[in-house]
Amino acid sequence: MTWRGCAVMGVLNVTPDSFSDGGRHTTLEAALRQARSMRDAGALMIDVGGESTRPGADPVSVDEEVGRVLPVIRALSGEGVLLSVDTMKPEVAAAALAAGAHLVNDVTGLRDPAMRRVCADSGAPACVMHMRGEPRTMQRAPHYDDVVVEVHAFLRERSREVLAAGVPSVLLDPGLGFGKTPAHNLALLRALPEFTAGPHPVLVGVSRKRLIDTLAGVPEAAERDPGTLALHLHAARHGAALVRAHAVGAHVQALRVQSALDRPADSA
């Protein structure tokens, strides 16, 4: 599929411990209500996750993660919305794709060859993200000599490996907040034109992340949507094809206004 401008990927966490909305969508009824609300608000895609990847998060078993995401994906698969599964496990990705998911969003950047095979065999595109370490340890004093150069090089090399394995196409995600300090995150945001100038679409996801608390003093994650919008509009202006957000309606509205501002005056 293709689209113009910057679209919105809605976040649907069906976990009890996600940093922003953990526990709010753990029942099937609540998850479907939220997914349909995001679809109706204009989300291009909904990203269904059954395992928290917040800093320090503990892993869950394959069976537990499958049990969380599959009922949601099965119920939504025939309702005209694109579905992404947010998982690090090839077994979960395979089950989700078989149930109707369209894309695999893997925070490990498809480092497991088995995940590449699952996507290739299913003909499913994948989101390749950069993360230093793994969720339990990624924020323990992350260090880079040059974060922009190193993350960009990782995404270029990993995307080549993934495509060579038969995955049909990729999105690239610099992984803001995943093994990075606030200074690293800001450097990557300022360097977005270097990432978006490449051949693959770029996804940016800073929705309600701690970076906004650092910049604006907002300790409660649920209150960080204004800061999220500011960062995601910056990403859109610098070529991001997709932003991953909790507040879908606000993002769709803001991006439409931004798009109108960017059009030549005689085309308004």
C-alpha beads as a LAMMPS data file, in Angstrom:
LAMMPS data file: protein, C-alpha beads

268 atoms
267 bonds

1 atom types
1 bond types

-500.0 500.0 xlo xhi
-500.0 500.0 ylo yhi
-500.0 500.0 zlo zhi

Masses

1 110.0

Atoms # bond

1 1 1 0.000 0.000 0.000
2 1 1 1.002 3.599 -0.446
3 1 1 -0.139 6.899 1.013
4 1 1 0.817 10.547 0.770
5 1 1 2.113 12.693 3.584
6 1 1 2.330 11.557 7.180
7 1 1 -0.252 9.091 8.481
8 1 1 -1.032 7.852 12.002
9 1 1 -0.453 4.418 13.502
10 1 1 -2.683 4.014 16.549
11 1 1 -1.240 2.370 19.666
12 1 1 -3.298 -0.459 21.151
13 1 1 -1.623 -2.018 24.186
14 1 1 -3.463 -5.115 25.363
15 1 1 -1.120 -5.452 28.331
16 1 1 -1.500 -4.816 32.055
17 1 1 1.816 -2.947 32.410
18 1 1 2.429 -0.583 29.499
19 1 1 3.795 2.756 30.699
20 1 1 0.918 4.963 29.527
21 1 1 -2.281 2.935 29.333
22 1 1 -1.470 -0.440 30.858
23 1 1 -4.570 -2.347 31.909
24 1 1 -7.108 -0.134 30.123
25 1 1 -7.559 -2.451 27.122
26 1 1 -6.921 -5.927 28.499
27 1 1 -10.483 -7.137 27.914
28 1 1 -11.523 -7.906 24.353
29 1 1 -14.483 -5.542 24.593
30 1 1 -12.299 -2.620 25.717
31 1 1 -9.623 -3.346 23.117
32 1 1 -12.116 -3.485 20.266
33 1 1 -13.832 -0.317 21.423
34 1 1 -10.503 1.532 21.455
35 1 1 -9.407 0.102 18.094
36 1 1 -12.664 1.115 16.400
37 1 1 -12.452 4.563 17.934
38 1 1 -8.937 5.023 16.514
39 1 1 -10.030 3.706 13.119
40 1 1 -12.972 6.104 13.032
41 1 1 -10.681 8.969 14.061
42 1 1 -8.558 8.382 10.966
43 1 1 -5.772 5.978 11.909
44 1 1 -4.203 4.383 8.862
45 1 1 -3.062 1.408 10.929
46 1 1 -3.467 0.026 14.441
47 1 1 -0.470 -1.485 16.223
48 1 1 -1.546 -4.279 18.588
49 1 1 0.957 -5.151 21.317
50 1 1 0.765 -7.908 23.912
51 1 1 4.094 -7.385 25.695
52 1 1 5.291 -4.160 27.262
53 1 1 8.614 -2.824 25.964
54 1 1 8.907 0.007 28.496
55 1 1 12.340 0.300 30.177
56 1 1 12.755 -2.476 32.727
57 1 1 9.799 -4.493 31.452
58 1 1 9.802 -8.223 32.112
59 1 1 9.228 -10.589 29.178
60 1 1 6.095 -12.713 28.811
61 1 1 5.724 -16.190 27.350
62 1 1 4.721 -16.879 23.765
63 1 1 1.435 -18.419 24.904
64 1 1 0.540 -15.433 27.064
65 1 1 1.349 -12.923 24.338
66 1 1 -0.556 -14.890 21.693
67 1 1 -3.524 -15.127 24.047
68 1 1 -3.579 -11.347 24.372
69 1 1 -3.231 -10.270 20.744
70 1 1 -4.928 -12.966 18.665
71 1 1 -8.549 -12.403 19.792
72 1 1 -8.188 -8.699 18.988
73 1 1 -6.607 -9.271 15.578
74 1 1 -9.148 -11.929 14.628
75 1 1 -12.039 -9.671 15.582
76 1 1 -10.667 -6.662 13.682
77 1 1 -9.272 -8.402 10.632
78 1 1 -12.477 -8.106 8.641
79 1 1 -13.342 -4.549 9.665
80 1 1 -11.357 -2.569 7.115
81 1 1 -8.404 -1.499 9.210
82 1 1 -4.748 -2.285 8.650
83 1 1 -3.266 -4.166 11.586
84 1 1 0.293 -4.262 12.823
85 1 1 1.511 -6.666 15.493
86 1 1 4.078 -5.248 17.902
87 1 1 6.171 -8.270 18.882
88 1 1 9.720 -9.545 19.215
89 1 1 8.728 -13.206 18.929
90 1 1 8.569 -15.030 15.569
91 1 1 5.916 -17.405 16.911
92 1 1 3.642 -14.522 17.871
93 1 1 4.233 -12.775 14.544
94 1 1 3.376 -15.930 12.602
95 1 1 0.157 -16.470 14.547
96 1 1 -0.849 -12.815 14.196
97 1 1 -0.217 -12.746 10.444
98 1 1 -2.236 -15.936 10.018
99 1 1 -5.065 -14.311 11.983
100 1 1 -5.158 -11.234 9.742
101 1 1 -2.366 -8.841 10.720
102 1 1 -0.656 -7.055 7.845
103 1 1 2.681 -5.811 9.234
104 1 1 5.207 -6.879 11.877
105 1 1 6.598 -4.153 14.146
106 1 1 9.677 -5.643 15.819
107 1 1 11.574 -3.437 18.275
108 1 1 14.633 -5.690 17.929
109 1 1 14.953 -4.822 14.247
110 1 1 14.309 -8.401 13.093
111 1 1 17.617 -9.528 14.558
112 1 1 16.237 -13.079 14.792
113 1 1 16.531 -14.811 11.384
114 1 1 13.355 -16.715 12.257
115 1 1 11.435 -13.422 12.329
116 1 1 12.734 -12.591 8.871
117 1 1 11.573 -15.982 7.610
118 1 1 8.112 -15.481 9.099
119 1 1 7.715 -12.132 7.333
120 1 1 9.171 -13.424 4.068
121 1 1 7.018 -16.556 4.056
122 1 1 3.893 -14.511 4.808
123 1 1 4.713 -11.748 2.340
124 1 1 4.377 -9.251 5.202
125 1 1 6.253 -5.959 5.409
126 1 1 8.104 -5.171 8.614
127 1 1 9.097 -2.200 10.717
128 1 1 12.825 -2.332 11.462
129 1 1 13.614 -0.419 14.655
130 1 1 16.896 0.414 16.350
131 1 1 17.266 -0.542 20.004
132 1 1 20.432 -0.720 22.083
133 1 1 20.228 -3.876 24.230
134 1 1 16.783 -5.152 25.228
135 1 1 13.896 -3.600 27.179
136 1 1 15.039 -4.702 30.614
137 1 1 18.489 -3.149 30.205
138 1 1 18.313 -0.626 27.360
139 1 1 18.305 2.499 29.549
140 1 1 21.331 1.549 31.655
141 1 1 23.771 4.292 30.637
142 1 1 23.411 4.033 26.848
143 1 1 26.474 5.367 25.005
144 1 1 27.230 6.257 21.390
145 1 1 30.213 7.956 19.818
146 1 1 27.812 9.513 17.281
147 1 1 24.196 8.441 17.743
148 1 1 22.997 9.701 14.355
149 1 1 25.748 7.989 12.394
150 1 1 25.442 4.735 14.333
151 1 1 21.644 4.472 14.218
152 1 1 21.543 5.410 10.543
153 1 1 24.206 2.818 9.706
154 1 1 22.344 0.147 11.673
155 1 1 19.055 0.837 9.876
156 1 1 20.690 0.818 6.450
157 1 1 22.492 -2.470 7.079
158 1 1 19.581 -4.219 8.791
159 1 1 17.130 -3.161 6.097
160 1 1 19.445 -4.660 3.467
161 1 1 19.598 -7.925 5.434
162 1 1 15.836 -8.038 5.912
163 1 1 15.047 -7.355 2.262
164 1 1 17.676 -9.881 1.146
165 1 1 15.899 -12.477 3.295
166 1 1 12.741 -12.006 1.219
167 1 1 10.749 -9.529 3.293
168 1 1 8.887 -7.478 0.670
169 1 1 9.319 -4.003 2.152
170 1 1 10.336 -2.193 5.317
171 1 1 9.572 0.817 7.458
172 1 1 12.497 2.249 9.427
173 1 1 12.214 3.490 13.012
174 1 1 15.146 5.198 14.784
175 1 1 13.829 3.876 18.108
176 1 1 13.456 7.036 20.150
177 1 1 13.566 6.146 23.837
178 1 1 14.951 2.668 23.222
179 1 1 18.469 2.668 24.631
180 1 1 18.928 6.426 24.255
181 1 1 19.297 9.453 26.520
182 1 1 17.248 12.615 25.999
183 1 1 20.235 14.153 24.189
184 1 1 20.396 11.128 21.864
185 1 1 16.670 11.404 21.140
186 1 1 16.900 15.106 20.321
187 1 1 19.885 14.542 18.058
188 1 1 17.948 11.905 16.117
189 1 1 14.883 14.136 15.827
190 1 1 16.997 17.008 14.509
191 1 1 18.644 14.651 12.008
192 1 1 15.391 13.211 10.642
193 1 1 15.982 14.651 7.136
194 1 1 18.994 12.327 6.855
195 1 1 16.774 9.329 7.588
196 1 1 13.775 10.342 5.499
197 1 1 15.911 11.110 2.437
198 1 1 16.510 7.378 1.965
199 1 1 14.482 4.881 -0.044
200 1 1 12.355 3.538 2.827
201 1 1 9.526 5.259 4.725
202 1 1 10.338 6.303 8.285
203 1 1 8.152 5.804 11.354
204 1 1 8.583 8.028 14.406
205 1 1 7.109 7.135 17.779
206 1 1 7.550 9.392 20.803
207 1 1 3.985 9.239 22.054
208 1 1 3.822 10.138 25.766
209 1 1 7.455 9.141 26.294
210 1 1 9.630 10.361 29.137
211 1 1 11.488 12.698 26.794
212 1 1 8.456 14.998 27.005
213 1 1 8.708 15.057 30.807
214 1 1 12.403 15.920 30.490
215 1 1 11.685 18.769 28.075
216 1 1 8.474 20.159 29.552
217 1 1 8.088 18.807 33.088
218 1 1 5.080 16.511 32.608
219 1 1 5.497 13.541 34.977
220 1 1 2.162 11.858 34.135
221 1 1 2.389 9.979 30.846
222 1 1 -1.300 10.435 30.034
223 1 1 -0.832 14.232 30.112
224 1 1 1.931 14.327 27.477
225 1 1 -0.188 14.504 24.321
226 1 1 0.553 18.197 23.612
227 1 1 4.295 17.517 23.727
228 1 1 3.774 14.402 21.634
229 1 1 1.998 16.460 18.979
230 1 1 4.828 18.990 18.876
231 1 1 7.433 16.282 18.289
232 1 1 5.321 14.378 15.768
233 1 1 4.537 17.526 13.763
234 1 1 8.284 18.158 13.645
235 1 1 8.715 14.612 12.342
236 1 1 6.019 15.108 9.699
237 1 1 7.583 18.368 8.525
238 1 1 10.877 16.550 8.079
239 1 1 9.527 13.684 6.025
240 1 1 8.245 11.019 8.417
241 1 1 5.686 8.805 6.684
242 1 1 4.048 7.507 9.860
243 1 1 3.801 8.547 13.500
244 1 1 2.832 6.087 16.208
245 1 1 0.442 7.709 18.666
246 1 1 -2.070 7.119 21.425
247 1 1 -4.196 10.241 20.741
248 1 1 -5.164 9.430 17.169
249 1 1 -7.902 12.015 16.663
250 1 1 -5.737 14.914 17.799
251 1 1 -2.912 13.742 15.543
252 1 1 -5.097 13.348 12.461
253 1 1 -6.516 16.846 12.969
254 1 1 -3.092 18.432 13.541
255 1 1 -1.526 16.665 10.565
256 1 1 -4.349 17.780 8.273
257 1 1 -3.815 21.382 9.322
258 1 1 -0.061 21.001 8.884
259 1 1 -0.602 19.538 5.418
260 1 1 -2.793 22.504 4.451
261 1 1 -0.100 24.919 5.591
262 1 1 2.491 23.088 3.525
263 1 1 0.471 23.263 0.294
264 1 1 1.080 26.136 -2.115
265 1 1 -1.331 29.012 -1.570
266 1 1 -2.990 28.582 -4.977
267 1 1 -3.901 24.941 -4.203
268 1 1 -5.658 25.563 -0.897

Bonds

1 1 1 2
2 1 2 3
3 1 3 4
4 1 4 5
5 1 5 6
6 1 6 7
7 1 7 8
8 1 8 9
9 1 9 10
10 1 10 11
11 1 11 12
12 1 12 13
13 1 13 14
14 1 14 15
15 1 15 16
16 1 16 17
17 1 17 18
18 1 18 19
19 1 19 20
20 1 20 21
21 1 21 22
22 1 22 23
23 1 23 24
24 1 24 25
25 1 25 26
26 1 26 27
27 1 27 28
28 1 28 29
29 1 29 30
30 1 30 31
31 1 31 32
32 1 32 33
33 1 33 34
34 1 34 35
35 1 35 36
36 1 36 37
37 1 37 38
38 1 38 39
39 1 39 40
40 1 40 41
41 1 41 42
42 1 42 43
43 1 43 44
44 1 44 45
45 1 45 46
46 1 46 47
47 1 47 48
48 1 48 49
49 1 49 50
50 1 50 51
51 1 51 52
52 1 52 53
53 1 53 54
54 1 54 55
55 1 55 56
56 1 56 57
57 1 57 58
58 1 58 59
59 1 59 60
60 1 60 61
61 1 61 62
62 1 62 63
63 1 63 64
64 1 64 65
65 1 65 66
66 1 66 67
67 1 67 68
68 1 68 69
69 1 69 70
70 1 70 71
71 1 71 72
72 1 72 73
73 1 73 74
74 1 74 75
75 1 75 76
76 1 76 77
77 1 77 78
78 1 78 79
79 1 79 80
80 1 80 81
81 1 81 82
82 1 82 83
83 1 83 84
84 1 84 85
85 1 85 86
86 1 86 87
87 1 87 88
88 1 88 89
89 1 89 90
90 1 90 91
91 1 91 92
92 1 92 93
93 1 93 94
94 1 94 95
95 1 95 96
96 1 96 97
97 1 97 98
98 1 98 99
99 1 99 100
100 1 100 101
101 1 101 102
102 1 102 103
103 1 103 104
104 1 104 105
105 1 105 106
106 1 106 107
107 1 107 108
108 1 108 109
109 1 109 110
110 1 110 111
111 1 111 112
112 1 112 113
113 1 113 114
114 1 114 115
115 1 115 116
116 1 116 117
117 1 117 118
118 1 118 119
119 1 119 120
120 1 120 121
121 1 121 122
122 1 122 123
123 1 123 124
124 1 124 125
125 1 125 126
126 1 126 127
127 1 127 128
128 1 128 129
129 1 129 130
130 1 130 131
131 1 131 132
132 1 132 133
133 1 133 134
134 1 134 135
135 1 135 136
136 1 136 137
137 1 137 138
138 1 138 139
139 1 139 140
140 1 140 141
141 1 141 142
142 1 142 143
143 1 143 144
144 1 144 145
145 1 145 146
146 1 146 147
147 1 147 148
148 1 148 149
149 1 149 150
150 1 150 151
151 1 151 152
152 1 152 153
153 1 153 154
154 1 154 155
155 1 155 156
156 1 156 157
157 1 157 158
158 1 158 159
159 1 159 160
160 1 160 161
161 1 161 162
162 1 162 163
163 1 163 164
164 1 164 165
165 1 165 166
166 1 166 167
167 1 167 168
168 1 168 169
169 1 169 170
170 1 170 171
171 1 171 172
172 1 172 173
173 1 173 174
174 1 174 175
175 1 175 176
176 1 176 177
177 1 177 178
178 1 178 179
179 1 179 180
180 1 180 181
181 1 181 182
182 1 182 183
183 1 183 184
184 1 184 185
185 1 185 186
186 1 186 187
187 1 187 188
188 1 188 189
189 1 189 190
190 1 190 191
191 1 191 192
192 1 192 193
193 1 193 194
194 1 194 195
195 1 195 196
196 1 196 197
197 1 197 198
198 1 198 199
199 1 199 200
200 1 200 201
201 1 201 202
202 1 202 203
203 1 203 204
204 1 204 205
205 1 205 206
206 1 206 207
207 1 207 208
208 1 208 209
209 1 209 210
210 1 210 211
211 1 211 212
212 1 212 213
213 1 213 214
214 1 214 215
215 1 215 216
216 1 216 217
217 1 217 218
218 1 218 219
219 1 219 220
220 1 220 221
221 1 221 222
222 1 222 223
223 1 223 224
224 1 224 225
225 1 225 226
226 1 226 227
227 1 227 228
228 1 228 229
229 1 229 230
230 1 230 231
231 1 231 232
232 1 232 233
233 1 233 234
234 1 234 235
235 1 235 236
236 1 236 237
237 1 237 238
238 1 238 239
239 1 239 240
240 1 240 241
241 1 241 242
242 1 242 243
243 1 243 244
244 1 244 245
245 1 245 246
246 1 246 247
247 1 247 248
248 1 248 249
249 1 249 250
250 1 250 251
251 1 251 252
252 1 252 253
253 1 253 254
254 1 254 255
255 1 255 256
256 1 256 257
257 1 257 258
258 1 258 259
259 1 259 260
260 1 260 261
261 1 261 262
262 1 262 263
263 1 263 264
264 1 264 265
265 1 265 266
266 1 266 267
267 1 267 268
